[in-house]
């Protein structure tokens, strides 16, 4: 009985079609993964308790002259970053302000016009 199925043209055709469907499904799933990533392969991961903002503030405070830093990240409904506000005690210095702006724009792959950096009142004191 197995020989009958093995040699049947209908069975071969059905196997070829099943294989084609599996290949198409694999391509669709791989494409979905590629389209959910940013251009450089990183994914934006943000949690609801502000962990991303805290991590960003810590990293930005390491920039020379930045001093104490606070960050607010605004996201769209699908989780993409739309804009960022940074307050830093050293942001009165134009070089520091530019460095902070460029760092945030690079991290989130957003235009610098979507990043606002302000000096903290009284230099953060």
Secondary structure as the mmCIF struct_conf table of DSSP 4:
data_model
#
loop_
_struct_conf.conf_type_id
_struct_conf.id
_struct_conf.beg_label_comp_id
_struct_conf.beg_label_asym_id
_struct_conf.beg_label_seq_id
_struct_conf.end_label_comp_id
_struct_conf.end_label_asym_id
_struct_conf.end_label_seq_id
HELX_RH_AL_P HELX_RH_AL_P1 UNK A 2 UNK A 6
TURN_TY1_P TURN_TY1_P1 UNK A 7 UNK A 7
HELX_RH_AL_P HELX_RH_AL_P2 UNK A 9 UNK A 35
TURN_TY1_P TURN_TY1_P2 UNK A 36 UNK A 36
BEND BEND1 UNK A 37 UNK A 37
TURN_TY1_P TURN_TY1_P3 UNK A 39 UNK A 40
BEND BEND2 UNK A 41 UNK A 41
TURN_TY1_P TURN_TY1_P4 UNK A 48 UNK A 49
BEND BEND3 UNK A 50 UNK A 50
HELX_RH_AL_P HELX_RH_AL_P3 UNK A 51 UNK A 61
TURN_TY1_P TURN_TY1_P5 UNK A 62 UNK A 62
BEND BEND4 UNK A 63 UNK A 63
TURN_TY1_P TURN_TY1_P6 UNK A 64 UNK A 65
BEND BEND5 UNK A 68 UNK A 68
STRN STRN1 UNK A 69 UNK A 75
TURN_TY1_P TURN_TY1_P7 UNK A 77 UNK A 78
BEND BEND6 UNK A 79 UNK A 79
STRN STRN2 UNK A 81 UNK A 88
TURN_TY1_P TURN_TY1_P8 UNK A 89 UNK A 92
BEND BEND7 UNK A 93 UNK A 93
HELX_RH_AL_P HELX_RH_AL_P4 UNK A 94 UNK A 108
TURN_TY1_P TURN_TY1_P9 UNK A 109 UNK A 109
HELX_RH_3T_P HELX_RH_3T_P1 UNK A 112 UNK A 114
STRN STRN3 UNK A 115 UNK A 119
HELX_LH_PP_P HELX_LH_PP_P1 UNK A 120 UNK A 120
HELX_RH_3T_P HELX_RH_3T_P2 UNK A 121 UNK A 124
#
